[in-house]
Amino acid sequence: MASFWELQIKSQLGKLNLSSSLPNFIETQQRVNNLEILPIELTHIYALEALPSHHRDPFDRILIAQAIVEKIPLLSVDSIFDVYPVQRIWE
C-alpha cells in the first residue's frame, strides 16, 4: 500500500508519468506480476520506533518496517535498504 501511495503523490507532483491511470496501473501490475497488496498495520507502525535513522524517507521506512515484521524481502534498486536487517532483491 505504501508504494502505491508514493506513486500517487509522485504522479500528482509531476515526478512520475504512468502509462495509464493509477487504478489501471495497479490492476495491471497485480494481474501481470501476481502482486499481493500488503496493508499498513499497526504492528508496522510500532516497528518504526526500533529502526535506526539511517534513512529519513517515510515511505522507505514503512517498507522496511513491513519487511522486518512480515519477514519478507524488499524489491528495490535502492541500496539504502542494505543497512537494515532486510533482504533486498533486485535483478
PyRosetta script that sets phi, psi and omega in degrees:
from pyrosetta import init, pose_from_sequence

init()
pose = pose_from_sequence("MASFWELQIKSQLGKLNLSSSLPNFIETQQRVNNLEILPIELTHIYALEALPSHHRDPFDRILIAQAIVEKIPLLSVDSIFDVYPVQRIWE")
pose.set_psi(1, -39.5)
pose.set_omega(1, -178.7)
pose.set_phi(2, -61.3)
pose.set_psi(2, -38.6)
pose.set_omega(2, 180.0)
pose.set_phi(3, -65.0)
pose.set_psi(3, -42.1)
pose.set_omega(3, 179.6)
pose.set_phi(4, -68.9)
pose.set_psi(4, -35.0)
pose.set_omega(4, 176.1)
pose.set_phi(5, -61.0)
pose.set_psi(5, -46.2)
pose.set_omega(5, 179.5)
pose.set_phi(6, -65.4)
pose.set_psi(6, -39.2)
pose.set_omega(6, 176.8)
pose.set_phi(7, -59.1)
pose.set_psi(7, -42.4)
pose.set_omega(7, 179.6)
pose.set_phi(8, -61.5)
pose.set_psi(8, -45.8)
pose.set_omega(8, -179.6)
pose.set_phi(9, -63.6)
pose.set_psi(9, -47.5)
pose.set_omega(9, -179.3)
pose.set_phi(10, -63.7)
pose.set_psi(10, -36.3)
pose.set_omega(10, 177.8)
pose.set_phi(11, -64.4)
pose.set_psi(11, -46.0)
pose.set_omega(11, 179.5)
pose.set_phi(12, -63.6)
pose.set_psi(12, -33.6)
pose.set_omega(12, -179.1)
pose.set_phi(13, -81.4)
pose.set_psi(13, -5.1)
pose.set_omega(13, -178.7)
pose.set_phi(14, 80.0)
pose.set_psi(14, 13.4)
pose.set_omega(14, 179.1)
pose.set_phi(15, -90.4)
pose.set_psi(15, -4.0)
pose.set_omega(15, -178.4)
pose.set_phi(16, -147.9)
pose.set_psi(16, 128.3)
pose.set_omega(16, 175.8)
pose.set_phi(17, -111.2)
pose.set_psi(17, 112.4)
pose.set_omega(17, 177.9)
pose.set_phi(18, -89.2)
pose.set_psi(18, 150.7)
pose.set_omega(18, -179.5)
pose.set_phi(19, -73.9)
pose.set_psi(19, -13.5)
pose.set_omega(19, 177.8)
pose.set_phi(20, -149.5)
pose.set_psi(20, -178.8)
pose.set_omega(20, 177.9)
pose.set_phi(21, -64.0)
pose.set_psi(21, 157.2)
pose.set_omega(21, -179.6)
pose.set_phi(22, -57.9)
pose.set_psi(22, -45.2)
pose.set_omega(22, 177.8)
pose.set_phi(23, -59.1)
pose.set_psi(23, -40.7)
pose.set_omega(23, 177.9)
pose.set_phi(24, -67.1)
pose.set_psi(24, -40.4)
pose.set_omega(24, 178.1)
pose.set_phi(25, -59.7)
pose.set_psi(25, -48.6)
pose.set_omega(25, -179.3)
pose.set_phi(26, -62.3)
pose.set_psi(26, -46.5)
pose.set_omega(26, -179.9)
pose.set_phi(27, -60.0)
pose.set_psi(27, -43.6)
pose.set_omega(27, 178.9)
pose.set_phi(28, -63.1)
pose.set_psi(28, -45.7)
pose.set_omega(28, -179.7)
pose.set_phi(29, -63.9)
pose.set_psi(29, -37.9)
pose.set_omega(29, 177.2)
pose.set_phi(30, -62.3)
pose.set_psi(30, -43.6)
pose.set_omega(30, -177.4)
pose.set_phi(31, -72.0)
pose.set_psi(31, -50.4)
pose.set_omega(31, -174.5)
pose.set_phi(32, -69.9)
pose.set_psi(32, -41.6)
pose.set_omega(32, -175.1)
pose.set_phi(33, -105.5)
pose.set_psi(33, 6.4)
pose.set_omega(33, 178.9)
pose.set_phi(34, 54.0)
pose.set_psi(34, 45.2)
pose.set_omega(34, -178.5)
pose.set_phi(35, -75.6)
pose.set_psi(35, 140.7)
pose.set_omega(35, 171.9)
pose.set_phi(36, -110.7)
pose.set_psi(36, 127.3)
pose.set_omega(36, -178.8)
pose.set_phi(37, -84.3)
pose.set_psi(37, 122.4)
pose.set_omega(37, 180.0)
pose.set_phi(38, -94.5)
pose.set_psi(38, 115.7)
pose.set_omega(38, 178.5)
pose.set_phi(39, -69.7)
pose.set_psi(39, 158.6)
pose.set_omega(39, 174.9)
pose.set_phi(40, -86.2)
pose.set_psi(40, 115.9)
pose.set_omega(40, -177.6)
pose.set_phi(41, -103.1)
pose.set_psi(41, 163.3)
pose.set_omega(41, 176.9)
pose.set_phi(42, -59.1)
pose.set_psi(42, -35.9)
pose.set_omega(42, 178.9)
pose.set_phi(43, -61.2)
pose.set_psi(43, -32.7)
pose.set_omega(43, 177.6)
pose.set_phi(44, -69.8)
pose.set_psi(44, -41.3)
pose.set_omega(44, 178.6)
pose.set_phi(45, -63.3)
pose.set_psi(45, -45.3)
pose.set_omega(45, -179.6)
pose.set_phi(46, -63.0)
pose.set_psi(46, -33.2)
pose.set_omega(46, -179.2)
pose.set_phi(47, -67.5)
pose.set_psi(47, -20.3)
pose.set_omega(47, 178.9)
pose.set_phi(48, -60.6)
pose.set_psi(48, -32.6)
pose.set_omega(48, -178.0)
pose.set_phi(49, -59.7)
pose.set_psi(49, -34.6)
pose.set_omega(49, -176.4)
pose.set_phi(50, -86.2)
pose.set_psi(50, -6.4)
pose.set_omega(50, -178.2)
pose.set_phi(51, -76.4)
pose.set_psi(51, 133.2)
pose.set_omega(51, 172.7)
pose.set_phi(52, -64.9)
pose.set_psi(52, 159.3)
pose.set_omega(52, -176.5)
pose.set_phi(53, -92.1)
pose.set_psi(53, 49.7)
pose.set_omega(53, 176.9)
pose.set_phi(54, -69.2)
pose.set_psi(54, -25.1)
pose.set_omega(54, -170.1)
pose.set_phi(55, -145.9)
pose.set_psi(55, 138.0)
pose.set_omega(55, -174.6)
pose.set_phi(56, -104.4)
pose.set_psi(56, -8.8)
pose.set_omega(56, -177.9)
pose.set_phi(57, -62.8)
pose.set_psi(57, 117.6)
pose.set_omega(57, -175.1)
pose.set_phi(58, -64.0)
pose.set_psi(58, -33.1)
pose.set_omega(58, 178.8)
pose.set_phi(59, -69.0)
pose.set_psi(59, -44.4)
pose.set_omega(59, 178.0)
pose.set_phi(60, -63.2)
pose.set_psi(60, -40.2)
pose.set_omega(60, -178.0)
pose.set_phi(61, -64.5)
pose.set_psi(61, -38.8)
pose.set_omega(61, 179.0)
pose.set_phi(62, -70.3)
pose.set_psi(62, -35.6)
pose.set_omega(62, 176.2)
pose.set_phi(63, -63.2)
pose.set_psi(63, -40.7)
pose.set_omega(63, 177.8)
pose.set_phi(64, -63.7)
pose.set_psi(64, -46.7)
pose.set_omega(64, 179.2)
pose.set_phi(65, -60.0)
pose.set_psi(65, -42.7)
pose.set_omega(65, 178.6)
pose.set_phi(66, -63.0)
pose.set_psi(66, -43.4)
pose.set_omega(66, -179.7)
pose.set_phi(67, -61.7)
pose.set_psi(67, -40.2)
pose.set_omega(67, 179.5)
pose.set_phi(68, -67.4)
pose.set_psi(68, -51.4)
pose.set_omega(68, -177.1)
pose.set_phi(69, -62.8)
pose.set_psi(69, -44.9)
pose.set_omega(69, -175.8)
pose.set_phi(70, -85.5)
pose.set_psi(70, -7.7)
pose.set_omega(70, -178.8)
pose.set_phi(71, 56.2)
pose.set_psi(71, 51.7)
pose.set_omega(71, 179.3)
pose.set_phi(72, -126.8)
pose.set_psi(72, 153.9)
pose.set_omega(72, 177.6)
pose.set_phi(73, -78.0)
pose.set_psi(73, 162.2)
pose.set_omega(73, 175.0)
pose.set_phi(74, -105.7)
pose.set_psi(74, 139.8)
pose.set_omega(74, 175.1)
pose.set_phi(75, -102.1)
pose.set_psi(75, 108.5)
pose.set_omega(75, -176.6)
pose.set_phi(76, -162.4)
pose.set_psi(76, 149.0)
pose.set_omega(76, 173.3)
pose.set_phi(77, -85.7)
pose.set_psi(77, -14.7)
pose.set_omega(77, -173.8)
pose.set_phi(78, -75.5)
pose.set_psi(78, 113.2)
pose.set_omega(78, -176.9)
pose.set_phi(79, -72.6)
pose.set_psi(79, -9.5)
pose.set_omega(79, 178.0)
pose.set_phi(80, -59.4)
pose.set_psi(80, -27.3)
pose.set_omega(80, 179.3)
pose.set_phi(81, -65.4)
pose.set_psi(81, -21.4)
pose.set_omega(81, -176.4)
pose.set_phi(82, -68.1)
pose.set_psi(82, -15.6)
pose.set_omega(82, 179.0)
pose.set_phi(83, -84.6)
pose.set_psi(83, -3.5)
pose.set_omega(83, 178.5)
pose.set_phi(84, -108.3)
pose.set_psi(84, 160.2)
pose.set_omega(84, -178.5)
pose.set_phi(85, -79.6)
pose.set_psi(85, 60.1)
pose.set_omega(85, 178.0)
pose.set_phi(86, -132.1)
pose.set_psi(86, 154.1)
pose.set_omega(86, 174.3)
pose.set_phi(87, -89.5)
pose.set_psi(87, 124.4)
pose.set_omega(87, 177.8)
pose.set_phi(88, -104.3)
pose.set_psi(88, 131.1)
pose.set_omega(88, 179.3)
pose.set_phi(89, -114.5)
pose.set_psi(89, 130.3)
pose.set_omega(89, 171.3)
pose.set_phi(90, -153.8)
pose.set_psi(90, 127.1)
pose.set_omega(90, -179.9)
pose.set_phi(91, -117.3)
pose.dump_pdb("model.pdb")
